[in-house]
Amino acid sequence: MTNREGARSGPTILLVDDNRTNRLVVRAYLVGQGYEFIDTSDGADALTKIRETVPDLVISDIFMPALDGWELVKALRSDRRPEVRKIPIILASAKHDADVERRSKEAGADAFIKKPIVWQDLAKLVRELLGR
């Protein structure tokens, strides 16, 4: 992605969470590490935003109205555009049972992280998935 002056900016992360505070906290933590952000409150709007700008990574809550995280992952993995199908995706949830993590992997997510998020773990995961 390039900024208004045409210079290359950092990787773009799409944050998807129906809780605005959660989006702000994740963004605040990662913004100091050189990432650009797009955010939205649901999976359906995320798909619309991805039609406009393909992010380098998606971090999404699972349990949201309209289109949940699992459905979002399935939609991205079945998109006609190869650049969308290969976007690394991290799903997050405060629900900590093994079934949630299993379903996340089955849907096609690259990783699952529990809430409350351990920031060092998220930062490491983001770096790994972006190859940085």
Secondary structure as a PSIPRED ss2 file (coil, helix, strand):
# PSIPRED VFORMAT (PSIPRED V4.0)

   1 M C   1.000  0.000  0.000
   2 T E   0.000  0.000  1.000
   3 N C   1.000  0.000  0.000
   4 R C   1.000  0.000  0.000
   5 E C   1.000  0.000  0.000
   6 G C   1.000  0.000  0.000
   7 A C   1.000  0.000  0.000
   8 R E   0.000  0.000  1.000
   9 S C   1.000  0.000  0.000
  10 G C   1.000  0.000  0.000
  11 P C   1.000  0.000  0.000
  12 T E   0.000  0.000  1.000
  13 I E   0.000  0.000  1.000
  14 L E   0.000  0.000  1.000
  15 L E   0.000  0.000  1.000
  16 V E   0.000  0.000  1.000
  17 D C   1.000  0.000  0.000
  18 D C   1.000  0.000  0.000
  19 N C   1.000  0.000  0.000
  20 R H   0.000  1.000  0.000
  21 T H   0.000  1.000  0.000
  22 N H   0.000  1.000  0.000
  23 R H   0.000  1.000  0.000
  24 L H   0.000  1.000  0.000
  25 V H   0.000  1.000  0.000
  26 V H   0.000  1.000  0.000
  27 R H   0.000  1.000  0.000
  28 A H   0.000  1.000  0.000
  29 Y H   0.000  1.000  0.000
  30 L H   0.000  1.000  0.000
  31 V H   0.000  1.000  0.000
  32 G C   1.000  0.000  0.000
  33 Q C   1.000  0.000  0.000
  34 G C   1.000  0.000  0.000
  35 Y C   1.000  0.000  0.000
  36 E E   0.000  0.000  1.000
  37 F E   0.000  0.000  1.000
  38 I E   0.000  0.000  1.000
  39 D E   0.000  0.000  1.000
  40 T E   0.000  0.000  1.000
  41 S C   1.000  0.000  0.000
  42 D C   1.000  0.000  0.000
  43 G H   0.000  1.000  0.000
  44 A H   0.000  1.000  0.000
  45 D H   0.000  1.000  0.000
  46 A H   0.000  1.000  0.000
  47 L H   0.000  1.000  0.000
  48 T H   0.000  1.000  0.000
  49 K H   0.000  1.000  0.000
  50 I H   0.000  1.000  0.000
  51 R H   0.000  1.000  0.000
  52 E H   0.000  1.000  0.000
  53 T C   1.000  0.000  0.000
  54 V C   1.000  0.000  0.000
  55 P C   1.000  0.000  0.000
  56 D C   1.000  0.000  0.000
  57 L E   0.000  0.000  1.000
  58 V E   0.000  0.000  1.000
  59 I E   0.000  0.000  1.000
  60 S E   0.000  0.000  1.000
  61 D E   0.000  0.000  1.000
  62 I C   1.000  0.000  0.000
  63 F C   1.000  0.000  0.000
  64 M C   1.000  0.000  0.000
  65 P C   1.000  0.000  0.000
  66 A C   1.000  0.000  0.000
  67 L C   1.000  0.000  0.000
  68 D C   1.000  0.000  0.000
  69 G H   0.000  1.000  0.000
  70 W H   0.000  1.000  0.000
  71 E H   0.000  1.000  0.000
  72 L H   0.000  1.000  0.000
  73 V H   0.000  1.000  0.000
  74 K H   0.000  1.000  0.000
  75 A H   0.000  1.000  0.000
  76 L H   0.000  1.000  0.000
  77 R H   0.000  1.000  0.000
  78 S C   1.000  0.000  0.000
  79 D C   1.000  0.000  0.000
  80 R C   1.000  0.000  0.000
  81 R C   1.000  0.000  0.000
  82 P H   0.000  1.000  0.000
  83 E H   0.000  1.000  0.000
  84 V H   0.000  1.000  0.000
  85 R H   0.000  1.000  0.000
  86 K C   1.000  0.000  0.000
  87 I C   1.000  0.000  0.000
  88 P C   1.000  0.000  0.000
  89 I E   0.000  0.000  1.000
  90 I E   0.000  0.000  1.000
  91 L E   0.000  0.000  1.000
  92 A E   0.000  0.000  1.000
  93 S E   0.000  0.000  1.000
  94 A C   1.000  0.000  0.000
  95 K C   1.000  0.000  0.000
  96 H C   1.000  0.000  0.000
  97 D C   1.000  0.000  0.000
  98 A H   0.000  1.000  0.000
  99 D H   0.000  1.000  0.000
 100 V H   0.000  1.000  0.000
 101 E H   0.000  1.000  0.000
 102 R H   0.000  1.000  0.000
 103 R H   0.000  1.000  0.000
 104 S H   0.000  1.000  0.000
 105 K H   0.000  1.000  0.000
 106 E H   0.000  1.000  0.000
 107 A H   0.000  1.000  0.000
 108 G C   1.000  0.000  0.000
 109 A C   1.000  0.000  0.000
 110 D C   1.000  0.000  0.000
 111 A E   0.000  0.000  1.000
 112 F E   0.000  0.000  1.000
 113 I E   0.000  0.000  1.000
 114 K E   0.000  0.000  1.000
 115 K C   1.000  0.000  0.000
 116 P C   1.000  0.000  0.000
 117 I C   1.000  0.000  0.000
 118 V C   1.000  0.000  0.000
 119 W H   0.000  1.000  0.000
 120 Q H   0.000  1.000  0.000
 121 D H   0.000  1.000  0.000
 122 L H   0.000  1.000  0.000
 123 A H   0.000  1.000  0.000
 124 K H   0.000  1.000  0.000
 125 L H   0.000  1.000  0.000
 126 V H   0.000  1.000  0.000
 127 R H   0.000  1.000  0.000
 128 E H   0.000  1.000  0.000
 129 L H   0.000  1.000  0.000
 130 L H   0.000  1.000  0.000
 131 G C   1.000  0.000  0.000
 132 R C   1.000  0.000  0.000
